[in-house]
Amino acid sequence: MIARGIVSFSLFLAAAAAGAVQAAPPQPVFAETFAYDGADPSQLLAKWMVSKQLGNELWRQRVAIVADPIGHAVGRITVHEGDALDDASEAALAAHRFVCDGEGSHAAEIEAQPGGSAANERVELETRFDRATGAGALVRFGAPIWYRFSFKVAADWPRDVPADGRAACRTVIHQVKQDAWDGHPCGASPFFKIEARPLDGRVEFFGQVMTGAACLSPPAVKRVRICEVEDLPVGRWARVNVRLYPMQDATGRVDLWLDGTHCGTYQGPMGDPRDGVKRNGVPIVNAQPRFGIYRDWRAEPQTIFFDKILFWDSDPTGHPDWGVAAAP
């Protein structure tokens, strides 16, 4: 009788242990903690692709692993004037006519002119995947993804004070894209991005979702901002959590947290269902998650730091590195 009780209790403990294992939150499917020798670029490049427009001779100067006062190494990305410069007209180049300055962005007035296009520059890291087949892609239409990262903008972040009628200068620090094409590129915006725009010594933070036909003339594109914060301090670490379910119909959803607080939700379609890039007739995310700086062309350098970039392909609620409650 005692032996039978011992066996039963052992089975109970085994079942409880199995249940505990099943209940444990999932581990990340992608993790970047920058915990390796920054002098050896091979480890970084095993996970990331550097902006292809940036010359190889420059990227080691712009992307680095550095020590931080928080006590461990982090990633540092710096952009200088002219880095991977795109869409600058010959006249603008000759006159050195920047899109951005201390009084804000001229992009709207430039783009309002016939054939006008606002020049941009960038230094970004994109998660590595096979562009031809999509193997290794973290973000896919029809599949939810959860991720988190921390960032800190450096003291060299410009101190812009936008003039009347001007917006703060576009400064994207994270984006995911489905480009649009109708025989030529249509300049589609990322269907999800996060910006940290300079605003008088602080940072204007927000997420933005884009949907609609980019190749129509004029484009039929809708942009929706979520989690708008205008007073994020310069020089302080901030943590961002994202739950992204990219769909091109009403079932799509984005949830955004800042420093542990849920601060925005978008529900609805994302990307371009009409001319968005497809593979075998299925829409694809052809530009995977990018982290760095993508900005309007300007003279001043800008530096940003990243720490602990983690992705999960199933709900990580309860994982210590996810660190926030489920979305309301």
Stockholm file with secondary structure:
# STOCKHOLM 1.0

chainA/1-328         MIARGIVSFSLFLAAAAAGAVQAAPPQPVFAETFAYDGADPSQLLAKWMVSKQLGNELWRQRVAIVADPIGHAVGRITVHEGDALDDASEAALAAHRFVCDGEGSHAAEIEAQPGGSAANERVELETRFDRATGAGALVRFGAPIWYRFSFKVAADWPRDVPADGRAACRTVIHQVKQDAWDGHPCGASPFFKIEARPLDGRVEFFGQVMTGAACLSPPAVKRVRICEVEDLPVGRWARVNVRLYPMQDATGRVDLWLDGTHCGTYQGPMGDPRDGVKRNGVPIVNAQPRFGIYRDWRAEPQTIFFDKILFWDSDPTGHPDWGVAAAP
#=GR chainA/1-328 SS CHHHHHHHHHHHHHHHHHHHHHHSCCCCSEEECCCSCTTCHHHHHHHEEECTTSCHHHHHHHEEEEECTTSSEEEEEEECTTTTCBSCCHHHHHHTCCSEETTEECHHHHHTSTTCCCCEEEEEEEECCCTTTCTTCSCCTTSCEEEEEEEEECTTSCCCCCCTTCCCCCEEEEEEECCBBSSSBCCCCCSEEEEEEEETTEEEEEEEEEEEESSSSSCEEEEEEEEEEEEEETTSCEEEEEEEECCSSTTCEEEEEETTEEEEEEESCCBCTTTBCEETTEECCCEEEEEEEEEECCSSCEEEEEEEEEEESSCCTTCTTTCSCCCC
#=GC SS_cons         CHHHHHHHHHHHHHHHHHHHHHHSCCCCSEEECCCSCTTCHHHHHHHEEECTTSCHHHHHHHEEEEECTTSSEEEEEEECTTTTCBSCCHHHHHHTCCSEETTEECHHHHHTSTTCCCCEEEEEEEECCCTTTCTTCSCCTTSCEEEEEEEEECTTSCCCCCCTTCCCCCEEEEEEECCBBSSSBCCCCCSEEEEEEEETTEEEEEEEEEEEESSSSSCEEEEEEEEEEEEEETTSCEEEEEEEECCSSTTCEEEEEETTEEEEEEESCCBCTTTBCEETTEECCCEEEEEEEEEECCSSCEEEEEEEEEEESSCCTTCTTTCSCCCC
//
